[in-house]
């Protein structure tokens, strides 16, 4: 498994390579972008290394939060083994 904390395949790092003058708050560095399945899988990659809390940002907030809850959370629950 690649080091998910600084995976050069994430959007933020690709953007830095192409546009080194563009600043960011690092919001996409976690790689939580892509299809619903990709985001769910990435969340579980972080869970596997011990991450228990995520601080997420949505824009527009209410609509995207609802979409995350409806589409990503159920996928995470389906993929996560029962402990």
mmCIF file of the N, C-alpha and C atoms, coordinates in Angstrom:
data_MODEL
# 
_entry.id   MODEL 
# 
loop_
_atom_site.group_PDB 
_atom_site.id 
_atom_site.type_symbol 
_atom_site.label_atom_id 
_atom_site.label_alt_id 
_atom_site.label_comp_id 
_atom_site.label_asym_id 
_atom_site.label_entity_id 
_atom_site.label_seq_id 
_atom_site.pdbx_PDB_ins_code 
_atom_site.Cartn_x 
_atom_site.Cartn_y 
_atom_site.Cartn_z 
_atom_site.occupancy 
_atom_site.B_iso_or_equiv 
_atom_site.pdbx_formal_charge 
_atom_site.auth_seq_id 
_atom_site.auth_comp_id 
_atom_site.auth_asym_id 
_atom_site.auth_atom_id 
_atom_site.pdbx_PDB_model_num 
ATOM 1   N N  . UNK A 1 1  ? 0.856   -1.184 0.000   1.00 0.00 ? 1  UNK A N  1 
ATOM 2   C CA . UNK A 1 1  ? 0.000   0.000  0.000   1.00 0.00 ? 1  UNK A CA 1 
ATOM 3   C C  . UNK A 1 1  ? 0.899   1.244  0.000   1.00 0.00 ? 1  UNK A C  1 
ATOM 4   N N  . UNK A 1 2  ? 0.595   2.225  -0.840  1.00 0.00 ? 2  UNK A N  1 
ATOM 5   C CA . UNK A 1 2  ? 1.406   3.450  -0.841  1.00 0.00 ? 2  UNK A CA 1 
ATOM 6   C C  . UNK A 1 2  ? 1.208   4.229  0.451   1.00 0.00 ? 2  UNK A C  1 
ATOM 7   N N  . UNK A 1 3  ? 2.129   5.098  0.744   1.00 0.00 ? 3  UNK A N  1 
ATOM 8   C CA . UNK A 1 3  ? 1.988   5.963  1.917   1.00 0.00 ? 3  UNK A CA 1 
ATOM 9   C C  . UNK A 1 3  ? 0.866   6.943  1.633   1.00 0.00 ? 3  UNK A C  1 
ATOM 10  N N  . UNK A 1 4  ? -0.304  6.708  2.213   1.00 0.00 ? 4  UNK A N  1 
ATOM 11  C CA . UNK A 1 4  ? -1.477  7.520  1.894   1.00 0.00 ? 4  UNK A CA 1 
ATOM 12  C C  . UNK A 1 4  ? -1.393  8.925  2.449   1.00 0.00 ? 4  UNK A C  1 
ATOM 13  N N  . UNK A 1 5  ? -0.433  9.173  3.319   1.00 0.00 ? 5  UNK A N  1 
ATOM 14  C CA . UNK A 1 5  ? -0.324  10.517 3.877   1.00 0.00 ? 5  UNK A CA 1 
ATOM 15  C C  . UNK A 1 5  ? 0.399   11.477 2.957   1.00 0.00 ? 5  UNK A C  1 
ATOM 16  N N  . UNK A 1 6  ? 1.177   10.957 2.016   1.00 0.00 ? 6  UNK A N  1 
ATOM 17  C CA . UNK A 1 6  ? 1.828   11.831 1.036   1.00 0.00 ? 6  UNK A CA 1 
ATOM 18  C C  . UNK A 1 6  ? 1.922   11.143 -0.326  1.00 0.00 ? 6  UNK A C  1 
ATOM 19  N N  . UNK A 1 7  ? 0.842   10.544 -0.736  1.00 0.00 ? 7  UNK A N  1 
ATOM 20  C CA . UNK A 1 7  ? 0.755   9.824  -2.000  1.00 0.00 ? 7  UNK A CA 1 
ATOM 21  C C  . UNK A 1 7  ? 0.865   10.818 -3.163  1.00 0.00 ? 7  UNK A C  1 
ATOM 22  N N  . UNK A 1 8  ? 1.896   10.723 -3.982  1.00 0.00 ? 8  UNK A N  1 
ATOM 23  C CA . UNK A 1 8  ? 2.063   11.674 -5.091  1.00 0.00 ? 8  UNK A CA 1 
ATOM 24  C C  . UNK A 1 8  ? 0.958   11.571 -6.140  1.00 0.00 ? 8  UNK A C  1 
ATOM 25  N N  . UNK A 1 9  ? 0.131   10.541 -6.075  1.00 0.00 ? 9  UNK A N  1 
ATOM 26  C CA . UNK A 1 9  ? -0.969  10.398 -7.029  1.00 0.00 ? 9  UNK A CA 1 
ATOM 27  C C  . UNK A 1 9  ? -2.187  11.226 -6.629  1.00 0.00 ? 9  UNK A C  1 
ATOM 28  N N  . UNK A 1 10 ? -2.183  11.815 -5.430  1.00 0.00 ? 10 UNK A N  1 
ATOM 29  C CA . UNK A 1 10 ? -3.335  12.609 -5.025  1.00 0.00 ? 10 UNK A CA 1 
ATOM 30  C C  . UNK A 1 10 ? -3.384  13.909 -5.815  1.00 0.00 ? 10 UNK A C  1 
ATOM 31  N N  . UNK A 1 11 ? -4.575  14.412 -5.955  1.00 0.00 ? 11 UNK A N  1 
ATOM 32  C CA . UNK A 1 11 ? -4.818  15.607 -6.764  1.00 0.00 ? 11 UNK A CA 1 
ATOM 33  C C  . UNK A 1 11 ? -3.956  16.780 -6.310  1.00 0.00 ? 11 UNK A C  1 
ATOM 34  N N  . UNK A 1 12 ? -3.844  17.005 -4.998  1.00 0.00 ? 12 UNK A N  1 
ATOM 35  C CA . UNK A 1 12 ? -3.096  18.159 -4.521  1.00 0.00 ? 12 UNK A CA 1 
ATOM 36  C C  . UNK A 1 12 ? -1.643  18.099 -4.993  1.00 0.00 ? 12 UNK A C  1 
ATOM 37  N N  . UNK A 1 13 ? -1.013  16.932 -4.877  1.00 0.00 ? 13 UNK A N  1 
ATOM 38  C CA . UNK A 1 13 ? 0.389   16.833 -5.253  1.00 0.00 ? 13 UNK A CA 1 
ATOM 39  C C  . UNK A 1 13 ? 0.576   16.957 -6.763  1.00 0.00 ? 13 UNK A C  1 
ATOM 40  N N  . UNK A 1 14 ? -0.375  16.451 -7.533  1.00 0.00 ? 14 UNK A N  1 
ATOM 41  C CA . UNK A 1 14 ? -0.316  16.630 -8.984  1.00 0.00 ? 14 UNK A CA 1 
ATOM 42  C C  . UNK A 1 14 ? -0.453  18.106 -9.341  1.00 0.00 ? 14 UNK A C  1 
ATOM 43  N N  . UNK A 1 15 ? -1.320  18.805 -8.639  1.00 0.00 ? 15 UNK A N  1 
ATOM 44  C CA . UNK A 1 15 ? -1.499  20.244 -8.878  1.00 0.00 ? 15 UNK A CA 1 
ATOM 45  C C  . UNK A 1 15 ? -0.224  21.004 -8.527  1.00 0.00 ? 15 UNK A C  1 
ATOM 46  N N  . UNK A 1 16 ? 0.399   20.663 -7.405  1.00 0.00 ? 16 UNK A N  1 
ATOM 47  C CA . UNK A 1 16 ? 1.651   21.318 -7.019  1.00 0.00 ? 16 UNK A CA 1 
ATOM 48  C C  . UNK A 1 16 ? 2.725   21.133 -8.078  1.00 0.00 ? 16 UNK A C  1 
ATOM 49  N N  . UNK A 1 17 ? 2.801   19.930 -8.656  1.00 0.00 ? 17 UNK A N  1 
ATOM 50  C CA . UNK A 1 17 ? 3.799   19.684 -9.693  1.00 0.00 ? 17 UNK A CA 1 
ATOM 51  C C  . UNK A 1 17 ? 3.560   20.570 -10.912 1.00 0.00 ? 17 UNK A C  1 
ATOM 52  N N  . UNK A 1 18 ? 2.312   20.694 -11.292 1.00 0.00 ? 18 UNK A N  1 
ATOM 53  C CA . UNK A 1 18 ? 1.977   21.449 -12.497 1.00 0.00 ? 18 UNK A CA 1 
ATOM 54  C C  . UNK A 1 18 ? 1.998   22.955 -12.243 1.00 0.00 ? 18 UNK A C  1 
ATOM 55  N N  . UNK A 1 19 ? 1.536   23.369 -11.077 1.00 0.00 ? 19 UNK A N  1 
ATOM 56  C CA . UNK A 1 19 ? 1.435   24.798 -10.735 1.00 0.00 ? 19 UNK A CA 1 
ATOM 57  C C  . UNK A 1 19 ? 2.071   25.035 -9.365  1.00 0.00 ? 19 UNK A C  1 
ATOM 58  N N  . UNK A 1 20 ? 3.384   25.047 -9.264  1.00 0.00 ? 20 UNK A N  1 
ATOM 59  C CA . UNK A 1 20 ? 4.030   25.162 -7.950  1.00 0.00 ? 20 UNK A CA 1 
ATOM 60  C C  . UNK A 1 20 ? 3.733   26.479 -7.230  1.00 0.00 ? 20 UNK A C  1 
ATOM 61  N N  . UNK A 1 21 ? 3.236   27.481 -7.951  1.00 0.00 ? 21 UNK A N  1 
ATOM 62  C CA . UNK A 1 21 ? 2.947   28.769 -7.334  1.00 0.00 ? 21 UNK A CA 1 
ATOM 63  C C  . UNK A 1 21 ? 1.555   28.815 -6.701  1.00 0.00 ? 21 UNK A C  1 
ATOM 64  N N  . UNK A 1 22 ? 0.756   27.762 -6.897  1.00 0.00 ? 22 UNK A N  1 
ATOM 65  C CA . UNK A 1 22 ? -0.605  27.744 -6.350  1.00 0.00 ? 22 UNK A CA 1 
ATOM 66  C C  . UNK A 1 22 ? -0.548  27.249 -4.915  1.00 0.00 ? 22 UNK A C  1 
ATOM 67  N N  . UNK A 1 23 ? -1.076  28.025 -4.008  1.00 0.00 ? 23 UNK A N  1 
ATOM 68  C CA . UNK A 1 23 ? -1.119  27.640 -2.603  1.00 0.00 ? 23 UNK A CA 1 
ATOM 69  C C  . UNK A 1 23 ? -2.373  26.858 -2.289  1.00 0.00 ? 23 UNK A C  1 
ATOM 70  N N  . UNK A 1 24 ? -2.376  26.176 -1.180  1.00 0.00 ? 24 UNK A N  1 
ATOM 71  C CA . UNK A 1 24 ? -3.547  25.421 -0.737  1.00 0.00 ? 24 UNK A CA 1 
ATOM 72  C C  . UNK A 1 24 ? -3.490  25.248 0.762   1.00 0.00 ? 24 UNK A C  1 
ATOM 73  N N  . UNK A 1 25 ? -4.621  24.945 1.325   1.00 0.00 ? 25 UNK A N  1 
ATOM 74  C CA . UNK A 1 25 ? -4.641  24.603 2.749   1.00 0.00 ? 25 UNK A CA 1 
ATOM 75  C C  . UNK A 1 25 ? -4.445  23.104 2.934   1.00 0.00 ? 25 UNK A C  1 
ATOM 76  N N  . UNK A 1 26 ? -4.191  22.389 1.853   1.00 0.00 ? 26 UNK A N  1 
ATOM 77  C CA . UNK A 1 26 ? -3.936  20.953 1.946   1.00 0.00 ? 26 UNK A CA 1 
ATOM 78  C C  . UNK A 1 26 ? -5.185  20.110 1.953   1.00 0.00 ? 26 UNK A C  1 
ATOM 79  N N  . UNK A 1 27 ? -6.323  20.705 1.661   1.00 0.00 ? 27 UNK A N  1 
ATOM 80  C CA . UNK A 1 27 ? -7.589  19.995 1.764   1.00 0.00 ? 27 UNK A CA 1 
ATOM 81  C C  . UNK A 1 27 ? -7.697  18.759 0.906   1.00 0.00 ? 27 UNK A C  1 
ATOM 82  N N  . UNK A 1 28 ? -7.053  18.724 -0.243  1.00 0.00 ? 28 UNK A N  1 
ATOM 83  C CA . UNK A 1 28 ? -7.142  17.541 -1.093  1.00 0.00 ? 28 UNK A CA 1 
ATOM 84  C C  . UNK A 1 28 ? -5.965  16.593 -0.906  1.00 0.00 ? 28 UNK A C  1 
ATOM 85  N N  . UNK A 1 29 ? -5.065  16.884 -0.010  1.00 0.00 ? 29 UNK A N  1 
ATOM 86  C CA . UNK A 1 29 ? -3.893  16.034 0.185   1.00 0.00 ? 29 UNK A CA 1 
ATOM 87  C C  . UNK A 1 29 ? -4.277  14.634 0.654   1.00 0.00 ? 29 UNK A C  1 
ATOM 88  N N  . UNK A 1 30 ? -5.390  14.503 1.317   1.00 0.00 ? 30 UNK A N  1 
ATOM 89  C CA . UNK A 1 30 ? -5.819  13.188 1.789   1.00 0.00 ? 30 UNK A CA 1 
ATOM 90  C C  . UNK A 1 30 ? -6.318  12.311 0.653   1.00 0.00 ? 30 UNK A C  1 
ATOM 91  N N  . UNK A 1 31 ? -6.553  12.899 -0.503  1.00 0.00 ? 31 UNK A N  1 
ATOM 92  C CA . UNK A 1 31 ? -7.016  12.111 -1.635  1.00 0.00 ? 31 UNK A CA 1 
ATOM 93  C C  . UNK A 1 31 ? -8.466  11.688 -1.534  1.00 0.00 ? 31 UNK A C  1 
ATOM 94  N N  . UNK A 1 32 ? -9.257  12.394 -0.752  1.00 0.00 ? 32 UNK A N  1 
ATOM 95  C CA . UNK A 1 32 ? -10.674 12.062 -0.624  1.00 0.00 ? 32 UNK A CA 1 
ATOM 96  C C  . UNK A 1 32 ? -11.456 12.742 -1.733  1.00 0.00 ? 32 UNK A C  1 
ATOM 97  N N  . UNK A 1 33 ? -11.079 12.446 -2.946  1.00 0.00 ? 33 UNK A N  1 
ATOM 98  C CA . UNK A 1 33 ? -11.739 12.955 -4.145  1.00 0.00 ? 33 UNK A CA 1 
ATOM 99  C C  . UNK A 1 33 ? -11.891 11.794 -5.108  1.00 0.00 ? 33 UNK A C  1 
ATOM 100 N N  . UNK A 1 34 ? -12.897 11.859 -5.948  1.00 0.00 ? 34 UNK A N  1 
ATOM 101 C CA . UNK A 1 34 ? -13.116 10.809 -6.923  1.00 0.00 ? 34 UNK A CA 1 
ATOM 102 C C  . UNK A 1 34 ? -14.500 10.231 -6.788  1.00 0.00 ? 34 UNK A C  1 
ATOM 103 N N  . UNK A 1 35 ? -14.652 9.001  -7.260  1.00 0.00 ? 35 UNK A N  1 
ATOM 104 C CA . UNK A 1 35 ? -15.953 8.337  -7.194  1.00 0.00 ? 35 UNK A CA 1 
ATOM 105 C C  . UNK A 1 35 ? -16.310 8.060  -5.735  1.00 0.00 ? 35 UNK A C  1 
ATOM 106 N N  . UNK A 1 36 ? -17.564 7.753  -5.501  1.00 0.00 ? 36 UNK A N  1 
ATOM 107 C CA . UNK A 1 36 ? -17.989 7.409  -4.143  1.00 0.00 ? 36 UNK A CA 1 
ATOM 108 C C  . UNK A 1 36 ? -17.199 6.212  -3.623  1.00 0.00 ? 36 UNK A C  1 
ATOM 109 N N  . UNK A 1 37 ? -16.979 5.224  -4.478  1.00 0.00 ? 37 UNK A N  1 
ATOM 110 C CA . UNK A 1 37 ? -16.217 4.044  -4.074  1.00 0.00 ? 37 UNK A CA 1 
ATOM 111 C C  . UNK A 1 37 ? -14.770 4.389  -3.741  1.00 0.00 ? 37 UNK A C  1 
ATOM 112 N N  . UNK A 1 38 ? -14.169 5.275  -4.528  1.00 0.00 ? 38 UNK A N  1 
ATOM 113 C CA . UNK A 1 38 ? -12.793 5.690  -4.267  1.00 0.00 ? 38 UNK A CA 1 
ATOM 114 C C  . UNK A 1 38 ? -12.678 6.406  -2.933  1.00 0.00 ? 38 UNK A C  1 
ATOM 115 N N  . UNK A 1 39 ? -13.590 7.319  -2.671  1.00 0.00 ? 39 UNK A N  1 
ATOM 116 C CA . UNK A 1 39 ? -13.549 8.064  -1.404  1.00 0.00 ? 39 UNK A CA 1 
ATOM 117 C C  . UNK A 1 39 ? -13.756 7.114  -0.229  1.00 0.00 ? 39 UNK A C  1 
ATOM 118 N N  . UNK A 1 40 ? -14.707 6.199  -0.337  1.00 0.00 ? 40 UNK A N  1 
ATOM 119 C CA . UNK A 1 40 ? -14.937 5.237  0.743   1.00 0.00 ? 40 UNK A CA 1 
ATOM 120 C C  . UNK A 1 40 ? -13.694 4.387  0.993   1.00 0.00 ? 40 UNK A C  1 
ATOM 121 N N  . UNK A 1 41 ? -13.067 3.944  -0.080  1.00 0.00 ? 41 UNK A N  1 
ATOM 122 C CA . UNK A 1 41 ? -11.856 3.137  0.051   1.00 0.00 ? 41 UNK A CA 1 
ATOM 123 C C  . UNK A 1 41 ? -10.723 3.922  0.699   1.00 0.00 ? 41 UNK A C  1 
ATOM 124 N N  . UNK A 1 42 ? -10.556 5.175  0.301   1.00 0.00 ? 42 UNK A N  1 
ATOM 125 C CA . UNK A 1 42 ? -9.499  6.019  0.889   1.00 0.00 ? 42 UNK A CA 1 
ATOM 126 C C  . UNK A 1 42 ? -9.756  6.252  2.377   1.00 0.00 ? 42 UNK A C  1 
ATOM 127 N N  . UNK A 1 43 ? -11.011 6.450  2.746   1.00 0.00 ? 43 UNK A N  1 
ATOM 128 C CA . UNK A 1 43 ? -11.336 6.625  4.171   1.00 0.00 ? 43 UNK A CA 1 
ATOM 129 C C  . UNK A 1 43 ? -10.902 5.379  4.938   1.00 0.00 ? 43 UNK A C  1 
ATOM 130 N N  . UNK A 1 44 ? -11.196 4.215  4.401   1.00 0.00 ? 44 UNK A N  1 
ATOM 131 C CA . UNK A 1 44 ? -10.798 2.981  5.087   1.00 0.00 ? 44 UNK A CA 1 
ATOM 132 C C  . UNK A 1 44 ? -9.297  2.780  5.105   1.00 0.00 ? 44 UNK A C  1 
ATOM 133 N N  . UNK A 1 45 ? -8.577  3.295  4.106   1.00 0.00 ? 45 UNK A N  1 
ATOM 134 C CA . UNK A 1 45 ? -7.108  3.268  4.162   1.00 0.00 ? 45 UNK A CA 1 
ATOM 135 C C  . UNK A 1 45 ? -6.618  4.029  5.388   1.00 0.00 ? 45 UNK A C  1 
ATOM 136 N N  . UNK A 1 46 ? -7.218  5.166  5.650   1.00 0.00 ? 46 UNK A N  1 
ATOM 137 C CA . UNK A 1 46 ? -6.838  5.946  6.828   1.00 0.00 ? 46 UNK A CA 1 
ATOM 138 C C  . UNK A 1 46 ? -7.235  5.235  8.117   1.00 0.00 ? 46 UNK A C  1 
ATOM 139 N N  . UNK A 1 47 ? -8.412  4.641  8.136   1.00 0.00 ? 47 UNK A N  1 
ATOM 140 C CA . UNK A 1 47 ? -8.851  3.886  9.312   1.00 0.00 ? 47 UNK A CA 1 
ATOM 141 C C  . UNK A 1 47 ? -7.868  2.753  9.593   1.00 0.00 ? 47 UNK A C  1 
ATOM 142 N N  . UNK A 1 48 ? -7.398  2.093  8.542   1.00 0.00 ? 48 UNK A N  1 
ATOM 143 C CA . UNK A 1 48 ? -6.454  0.984  8.697   1.00 0.00 ? 48 UNK A CA 1 
ATOM 144 C C  . UNK A 1 48 ? -5.157  1.402  9.370   1.00 0.00 ? 48 UNK A C  1 
ATOM 145 N N  . UNK A 1 49 ? -4.757  2.661  9.214   1.00 0.00 ? 49 UNK A N  1 
ATOM 146 C CA . UNK A 1 49 ? -3.519  3.111  9.869   1.00 0.00 ? 49 UNK A CA 1 
ATOM 147 C C  . UNK A 1 49 ? -3.795  3.826  11.190  1.00 0.00 ? 49 UNK A C  1 
ATOM 148 N N  . UNK A 1 50 ? -5.057  3.791  11.636  1.00 0.00 ? 50 UNK A N  1 
ATOM 149 C CA . UNK A 1 50 ? -5.370  4.298  12.965  1.00 0.00 ? 50 UNK A CA 1 
ATOM 150 C C  . UNK A 1 50 ? -6.095  5.623  13.039  1.00 0.00 ? 50 UNK A C  1 
ATOM 151 N N  . UNK A 1 51 ? -6.421  6.240  11.918  1.00 0.00 ? 51 UNK A N  1 
ATOM 152 C CA . UNK A 1 51 ? -7.155  7.507  11.953  1.00 0.00 ? 51 UNK A CA 1 
ATOM 153 C C  . UNK A 1 51 ? -8.579  7.222  12.417  1.00 0.00 ? 51 UNK A C  1 
ATOM 154 N N  . UNK A 1 52 ? -9.037  7.965  13.405  1.00 0.00 ? 52 UNK A N  1 
ATOM 155 C CA . UNK A 1 52 ? -10.374 7.760  13.956  1.00 0.00 ? 52 UNK A CA 1 
ATOM 156 C C  . UNK A 1 52 ? -11.300 8.936  13.711  1.00 0.00 ? 52 UNK A C  1 
ATOM 157 N N  . UNK A 1 53 ? -10.756 10.106 13.423  1.00 0.00 ? 53 UNK A N  1 
ATOM 158 C CA . UNK A 1 53 ? -11.563 11.311 13.258  1.00 0.00 ? 53 UNK A CA 1 
ATOM 159 C C  . UNK A 1 53 ? -11.160 12.017 11.971  1.00 0.00 ? 53 UNK A C  1 
ATOM 160 N N  . UNK A 1 54 ? -12.153 12.467 11.222  1.00 0.00 ? 54 UNK A N  1 
ATOM 161 C CA . UNK A 1 54 ? -11.920 13.191 9.985   1.00 0.00 ? 54 UNK A CA 1 
ATOM 162 C C  . UNK A 1 54 ? -12.577 14.559 10.094  1.00 0.00 ? 54 UNK A C  1 
ATOM 163 N N  . UNK A 1 55 ? -11.882 15.579 9.651   1.00 0.00 ? 55 UNK A N  1 
ATOM 164 C CA . UNK A 1 55 ? -12.454 16.919 9.565   1.00 0.00 ? 55 UNK A CA 1 
ATOM 165 C C  . UNK A 1 55 ? -12.673 17.185 8.078   1.00 0.00 ? 55 UNK A C  1 
ATOM 166 N N  . UNK A 1 56 ? -13.937 17.205 7.675   1.00 0.00 ? 56 UNK A N  1 
ATOM 167 C CA . UNK A 1 56 ? -14.268 17.333 6.265   1.00 0.00 ? 56 UNK A CA 1 
ATOM 168 C C  . UNK A 1 56 ? -14.900 18.679 5.985   1.00 0.00 ? 56 UNK A C  1 
ATOM 169 N N  . UNK A 1 57 ? -14.764 19.121 4.776   1.00 0.00 ? 57 UNK A N  1 
ATOM 170 C CA . UNK A 1 57 ? -15.322 20.399 4.334   1.00 0.00 ? 57 UNK A CA 1 
ATOM 171 C C  . UNK A 1 57 ? -16.109 20.148 3.060   1.00 0.00 ? 57 UNK A C  1 
ATOM 172 N N  . UNK A 1 58 ? -17.280 20.759 2.947   1.00 0.00 ? 58 UNK A N  1 
ATOM 173 C CA . UNK A 1 58 ? -18.141 20.577 1.788   1.00 0.00 ? 58 UNK A CA 1 
ATOM 174 C C  . UNK A 1 58 ? -18.568 21.930 1.253   1.00 0.00 ? 58 UNK A C  1 
ATOM 175 N N  . UNK A 1 59 ? -18.705 22.009 -0.077  1.00 0.00 ? 59 UNK A N  1 
ATOM 176 C CA . UNK A 1 59 ? -19.151 23.269 -0.680  1.00 0.00 ? 59 UNK A CA 1 
ATOM 177 C C  . UNK A 1 59 ? -19.973 22.970 -1.925  1.00 0.00 ? 59 UNK A C  1 
ATOM 178 N N  . UNK A 1 60 ? -21.213 23.409 -1.927  1.00 0.00 ? 60 UNK A N  1 
ATOM 179 C CA . UNK A 1 60 ? -21.973 24.035 -0.856  1.00 0.00 ? 60 UNK A CA 1 
ATOM 180 C C  . UNK A 1 60 ? -22.238 23.024 0.265   1.00 0.00 ? 60 UNK A C  1 
ATOM 181 N N  . UNK A 1 61 ? -22.173 23.511 1.470   1.00 0.00 ? 61 UNK A N  1 
ATOM 182 C CA . UNK A 1 61 ? -22.106 22.648 2.640   1.00 0.00 ? 61 UNK A CA 1 
ATOM 183 C C  . UNK A 1 61 ? -23.267 21.659 2.747   1.00 0.00 ? 61 UNK A C  1 
ATOM 184 N N  . UNK A 1 62 ? -24.486 22.142 2.854   1.00 0.00 ? 62 UNK A N  1 
ATOM 185 C CA . UNK A 1 62 ? -25.627 21.261 3.138   1.00 0.00 ? 62 UNK A CA 1 
ATOM 186 C C  . UNK A 1 62 ? -25.833 20.215 2.048   1.00 0.00 ? 62 UNK A C  1 
ATOM 187 N N  . UNK A 1 63 ? -25.809 20.632 0.792   1.00 0.00 ? 63 UNK A N  1 
ATOM 188 C CA . UNK A 1 63 ? -26.050 19.695 -0.306  1.00 0.00 ? 63 UNK A CA 1 
ATOM 189 C C  . UNK A 1 63 ? -24.974 18.614 -0.373  1.00 0.00 ? 63 UNK A C  1 
ATOM 190 N N  . UNK A 1 64 ? -23.712 19.019 -0.262  1.00 0.00 ? 64 UNK A N  1 
ATOM 191 C CA . UNK A 1 64 ? -22.619 18.051 -0.374  1.00 0.00 ? 64 UNK A CA 1 
ATOM 192 C C  . UNK A 1 64 ? -22.497 17.177 0.873   1.00 0.00 ? 64 UNK A C  1 
ATOM 193 N N  . UNK A 1 65 ? -22.816 17.718 2.025   1.00 0.00 ? 65 UNK A N  1 
ATOM 194 C CA . UNK A 1 65 ? -22.835 16.901 3.241   1.00 0.00 ? 65 UNK A CA 1 
ATOM 195 C C  . UNK A 1 65 ? -23.907 15.824 3.119   1.00 0.00 ? 65 UNK A C  1 
ATOM 196 N N  . UNK A 1 66 ? -25.089 16.200 2.632   1.00 0.00 ? 66 UNK A N  1 
ATOM 197 C CA . UNK A 1 66 ? -26.163 15.225 2.433   1.00 0.00 ? 66 UNK A CA 1 
ATOM 198 C C  . UNK A 1 66 ? -25.741 14.150 1.429   1.00 0.00 ? 66 UNK A C  1 
ATOM 199 N N  . UNK A 1 67 ? -25.085 14.558 0.367   1.00 0.00 ? 67 UNK A N  1 
ATOM 200 C CA . UNK A 1 67 ? -24.630 13.599 -0.643  1.00 0.00 ? 67 UNK A CA 1 
ATOM 201 C C  . UNK A 1 67 ? -23.580 12.657 -0.062  1.00 0.00 ? 67 UNK A C  1 
ATOM 202 N N  . UNK A 1 68 ? -22.653 13.196 0.716   1.00 0.00 ? 68 UNK A N  1 
ATOM 203 C CA . UNK A 1 68 ? -21.640 12.375 1.376   1.00 0.00 ? 68 UNK A CA 1 
ATOM 204 C C  . UNK A 1 68 ? -22.304 11.344 2.287   1.00 0.00 ? 68 UNK A C  1 
ATOM 205 N N  . UNK A 1 69 ? -23.278 11.806 3.065   1.00 0.00 ? 69 UNK A N  1 
ATOM 206 C CA . UNK A 1 69 ? -23.981 10.910 3.984   1.00 0.00 ? 69 UNK A CA 1 
ATOM 207 C C  . UNK A 1 69 ? -24.760 9.827  3.238   1.00 0.00 ? 69 UNK A C  1 
ATOM 208 N N  . UNK A 1 70 ? -25.346 10.183 2.115   1.00 0.00 ? 70 UNK A N  1 
ATOM 209 C CA . UNK A 1 70 ? -26.167 9.230  1.364   1.00 0.00 ? 70 UNK A CA 1 
ATOM 210 C C  . UNK A 1 70 ? -25.336 8.274  0.516   1.00 0.00 ? 70 UNK A C  1 
ATOM 211 N N  . UNK A 1 71 ? -24.197 8.721  0.019   1.00 0.00 ? 71 UNK A N  1 
ATOM 212 C CA . UNK A 1 71 ? -23.440 7.924  -0.952  1.00 0.00 ? 71 UNK A CA 1 
ATOM 213 C C  . UNK A 1 71 ? -22.152 7.309  -0.411  1.00 0.00 ? 71 UNK A C  1 
ATOM 214 N N  . UNK A 1 72 ? -21.426 8.041  0.406   1.00 0.00 ? 72 UNK A N  1 
ATOM 215 C CA . UNK A 1 72 ? -20.115 7.550  0.853   1.00 0.00 ? 72 UNK A CA 1 
ATOM 216 C C  . UNK A 1 72 ? -20.227 6.739  2.140   1.00 0.00 ? 72 UNK A C  1 
ATOM 217 N N  . UNK A 1 73 ? -20.926 7.262  3.122   1.00 0.00 ? 73 UNK A N  1 
ATOM 218 C CA . UNK A 1 73 ? -21.007 6.568  4.416   1.00 0.00 ? 73 UNK A CA 1 
ATOM 219 C C  . UNK A 1 73 ? -21.545 5.140  4.270   1.00 0.00 ? 73 UNK A C  1 
ATOM 220 N N  . UNK A 1 74 ? -22.616 4.910  3.501   1.00 0.00 ? 74 UNK A N  1 
ATOM 221 C CA . UNK A 1 74 ? -23.063 3.521  3.336   1.00 0.00 ? 74 UNK A CA 1 
ATOM 222 C C  . UNK A 1 74 ? -22.007 2.617  2.699   1.00 0.00 ? 74 UNK A C  1 
ATOM 223 N N  . UNK A 1 75 ? -21.215 3.153  1.793   1.00 0.00 ? 75 UNK A N  1 
ATOM 224 C CA . UNK A 1 75 ? -20.151 2.360  1.169   1.00 0.00 ? 75 UNK A CA 1 
ATOM 225 C C  . UNK A 1 75 ? -19.064 2.030  2.179   1.00 0.00 ? 75 UNK A C  1 
ATOM 226 N N  . UNK A 1 76 ? -18.710 2.987  3.024   1.00 0.00 ? 76 UNK A N  1 
ATOM 227 C CA . UNK A 1 76 ? -17.718 2.732  4.072   1.00 0.00 ? 76 UNK A CA 1 
ATOM 228 C C  . UNK A 1 76 ? -18.224 1.614  4.982   1.00 0.00 ? 76 UNK A C  1 
ATOM 229 N N  . UNK A 1 77 ? -19.469 1.702  5.375   1.00 0.00 ? 77 UNK A N  1 
ATOM 230 C CA . UNK A 1 77 ? -20.044 0.683  6.266   1.00 0.00 ? 77 UNK A CA 1 
ATOM 231 C C  . UNK A 1 77 ? -20.065 -0.689 5.610   1.00 0.00 ? 77 UNK A C  1 
ATOM 232 N N  . UNK A 1 78 ? -20.361 -0.750 4.309   1.00 0.00 ? 78 UNK A N  1 
ATOM 233 C CA . UNK A 1 78 ? -20.374 -2.040 3.598   1.00 0.00 ? 78 UNK A CA 1 
ATOM 234 C C  . UNK A 1 78 ? -18.967 -2.640 3.471   1.00 0.00 ? 78 UNK A C  1 
ATOM 235 N N  . UNK A 1 79 ? -17.982 -1.773 3.263   1.00 0.00 ? 79 UNK A N  1 
ATOM 236 C CA . UNK A 1 79 ? -16.608 -2.247 3.052   1.00 0.00 ? 79 UNK A CA 1 
ATOM 237 C C  . UNK A 1 79 ? -15.883 -2.570 4.352   1.00 0.00 ? 79 UNK A C  1 
ATOM 238 N N  . UNK A 1 80 ? -16.289 -1.945 5.428   1.00 0.00 ? 80 UNK A N  1 
ATOM 239 C CA . UNK A 1 80 ? -15.577 -2.101 6.699   1.00 0.00 ? 80 UNK A CA 1 
ATOM 240 C C  . UNK A 1 80 ? -15.941 -3.444 7.327   1.00 0.00 ? 80 UNK A C  1 
ATOM 241 N N  . UNK A 1 81 ? -14.931 -4.240 7.629   1.00 0.00 ? 81 UNK A N  1 
ATOM 242 C CA . UNK A 1 81 ? -15.221 -5.521 8.268   1.00 0.00 ? 81 UNK A CA 1 
ATOM 243 C C  . UNK A 1 81 ? -15.799 -5.312 9.667   1.00 0.00 ? 81 UNK A C  1 
ATOM 244 N N  . UNK A 1 82 ? -16.688 -6.194 10.037  1.00 0.00 ? 82 UNK A N  1 
ATOM 245 C CA . UNK A 1 82 ? -17.295 -6.122 11.371  1.00 0.00 ? 82 UNK A CA 1 
ATOM 246 C C  . UNK A 1 82 ? -16.256 -6.534 12.393  1.00 0.00 ? 82 UNK A C  1 
ATOM 247 N N  . UNK A 1 83 ? -16.133 -5.702 13.408  1.00 0.00 ? 83 UNK A N  1 
ATOM 248 C CA . UNK A 1 83 ? -15.108 -5.971 14.451  1.00 0.00 ? 83 UNK A CA 1 
ATOM 249 C C  . UNK A 1 83 ? -15.748 -6.667 15.625  1.00 0.00 ? 83 UNK A C  1 
# 
